[in-house]
Amino acid sequence: MSVADSAAPTVQRPMAGVLAAATGVILWGCLVPLAKAADNVNGIVLGFHRLWIGSVAVLAVFYGTGGRLTKAGLRTSFWGGILFGLDIIFFFSAIKLTTVANATIVGALQPALLLYVGARWFGEKVTPSLVGLTLVAVGGAGLVAIGSASGSNDDWSLLGDLCALAALISWSGYFIASKRARETLSSLEYLASFLVVASVMVLPIALLAPGPFDPGAEGWWIVLVVAVLSGGLGHFLMNFAHPHIPLYLASLLTLAVPVMSTTVALLFLDESINALQVLGMVVVLSAVGLVVQRTERGRDVDAAVLLEAEPPV
């Protein structure tokens, strides 16, 4: 499938985009803590294995449905792949170095960053109520982080939090590059292309990382599940959603990731959770729910944005 072939316009489906993005976020949130469970392998190595397995799985589906990688497609996906590779390096390092709550909650700053980008670069409508709800959601995410740092969890690390901050920057750049790329590429072609770029980019860094390159029998199962469900299906759904919903909404939905990740870490990794973190989670989910509701009713979305042409999926 060429770039040109995927450019035929179709009608946007905002709620289909919301459902796809929300499902992808659920997969990310529930599966992120699994990476911490593979405690015998470096985070960068774990991230690389997640990348190449996901790449192989997506390429098999892409070629099986008649698609083919092209120079044009790889060129369009280049920056998305580079930024996603950097996110993998920093995020999986953060997961290993600090708490799951903090590794995921730093990303809560992303919606605030992308509100400006969405309005400036993509012509998305930003209303005072949307800004207010975003600030409330970010504040709730901050409560989770404060509760984590003030608790008795021995897994907290400043270096890990700094890695999470670097992951935030690269993750935000990846979102922007993805929305640009989806203007001309189908979701599956873009996913296959940027995963190839990211895998090639992370490989030499993973080979130089300390510790074993083989995650072991248990580690391979963890990598396989995370790669296929989170890295493959989760990103396919989010990239499907990009042409259908505003950038700010796709970003804001990801605020649910730390809520779910922290809960899963509590249940299966014995990470502690306190009342302040619970309060923050409730605030985040309530604010996100209000934004989704307003988007569904069309109250905070520019009609011109919702009716513009998008590539087929």
Protein Blocks (a to p, Z undefined) as FASTA:
>chain_A
ZZklmmcccdddfklmmmmmmmmmmmmmmmmmmmmmmmmbcfklmmmmmmmmmmmmmmmm
mmmnopacdfklmmmmmmmmmmmmmmmmmmmmmmmmmcfklmmmmmmmmmmmmmmmmmmm
nopacdfklmmmmmmmmmmmmmmmmmmmmmmbfkbcfklmmmmmmmmmmmmmmmmmmmmm
mmmpcfklmmmmmmmmmmmmmmmmmmmpgcjfbgbjmlmmmmmmmmmmmmmmmmmmmmmm
mmmpcfklmmmmmmmmmmmmmmmmmmmnopacdfklmmmmmmmmmmmmmmmmmmmnopmc
cfklmmpccddZZ
